[in-house]
Amino acid sequence: MGVHSLLRFLSVILCDSHEYVLIQEYKAWNEAQDFCRKNYVDLATVQTDEEWSELNKLRAKYRSNAWIGLYDDVNSWRWSFRDEHLTYVNWDMNEANNYRGNQYCVMLHSDGYWHDEDCDLKCVIICQNGKIHILLHTLYAFITLLF
């Protein structure tokens, strides 16, 4: 098992808390995912009412559409972080509709609801950050010393 595989495994079993960070740079969904994974933990994930409340407070402050970590993997909607299945939803009326057959990524609209959109659109992004990020960097440094 390589170092990166080991860290991914550890991230799944570790308990984490996270906070949301709005990044006011316009990026396509894949660019946003790469940016969040490099600088934070991942794109925002929402699995509870409490998390939704926190994310919505941030969105209301800036009043703009923003990418979150939800995407369509052809068979189901999944979260980018840990590849989790969708258990919490906040779709707008008549969403997700896959309009024109190319809407596979989810944008949090300024009205607070989710819309599936073309992943190549550029908008601001919401990343999640938390204790797990610091812990994984510490583990990575330790493990690389061992190997």
N, C-alpha and C positions, 0 to 999 in steps of 0.2 A: 504494500500500500504506500503510495507516494505521500509526500508532505501535504500537498493540496487536498488529496482525497481524505487524509486523516483529519485535516481541519474542517472539511465539509461535514464529515461524520460527527465530529465533536460539536459543530454548530447545531446539528439536529438534536443532540441529546442534552445540550445545555439549556437551562432556563434563562430567558432573557427578558428585558424590558426595553422599550424603545420610545424615542421621541421623534417627532416629524420635523423636517427642515424643508422649507420652500426655497428652491434654487431658481433665481430669476435669470436663467439662461434658456434660450429657446433651442430645444433639441427634439429630434425624432425619438420614438419610444426606445429603440435599440441603443441609441446614443445615450439616452437618459439612464437606461439600465446600467450600461457600462460606467457612466459617470458615478452613479450612486454606489455601485459595487466597489469602485476604486476609492472613493472618498468617504463613504459612510458604510452602511451595511447593504442596502438594496433599495429599490423603489418601495414606496409606502404600501404596507399590507394592512388590511382592516378585517378583523375577525370578531369584534365585539362592539356593543353599543358604546362602551367607554372609549374605545379606540376611535370610533366614528366621531364621537363628540370632540375629541382632541383634534382630529384631522379637519373637521368642519370649522372649528375656531380659527385655525390657521388659514384655511381657504377664505373665510369671511373677511379676514384682515386684508387680504390682497385682492380679492374679487377678480380672479382670473382663472381661466381653464388651466388644468395641470395634469400631467401624466401621473398615474399611480401604477402599482405593480401588477395589475390584473391583465391577463391575456388569454386568448382562445387558442388552445393547443389542438384544434380541430375536433376533438371529441368532448372537451369540457373546458370550462373556465378555470384557470389556475392562477395562483399568486407566484410571482417571480421568486420571492424569498422562500427558500426551502421547497419550492415546487408544490405548495400546498393546494388542496382542493378548495373551491369556493364554498364557504359555509354561511357567510354573512353577505347580504345583498342590499344595494341601494340604487337600483336602476331607475332611471326616469321612465315615465309612461312610454310605452311602445319601444323600449330598449331591452335588451340588446337586439338589434334588428339586422345587423350585417348588411347594411345598405350597399348596393352595388357589388356585394360579394367580396369586399376587401377590408372589412373592419374587424381586426383581430386584437386590438389593444384598447385599453380603457382609459378614458380621460374623465377627471372630475371636473364637471362644468361649473361655471360661476354660480349657478342656481343650487349647487350642493348635491346634484344627482349624477349618477354615472351614465356615460354614453360610450358605446363602442365606436371606435374611430379608425381611420386609416393610420397605420403605424408610422407612416412617413411624414405625417403632419408635424409641425414644430410648435411646441409650446413650453411653458415653464414646467418644472418637475417638482415632485415632492418625494424626498428621500426619507428613509427611516434610519435612525441612529440609536445606539444604546450601549448598554454594558457589554453585550456580547462582542461588539466591535473591538473594544479595548482588550477584552479577554483573548480574543482570537489573535490579535497582533502580538500579545505577550506570548501566547502558546506558539505562534509561528516562529518568533525569535528563539524561543527555548528549543523547539524541535529542530530547527535548522542548525543549532549548535551541536545537537546530538548526531546529526547525519553529516 
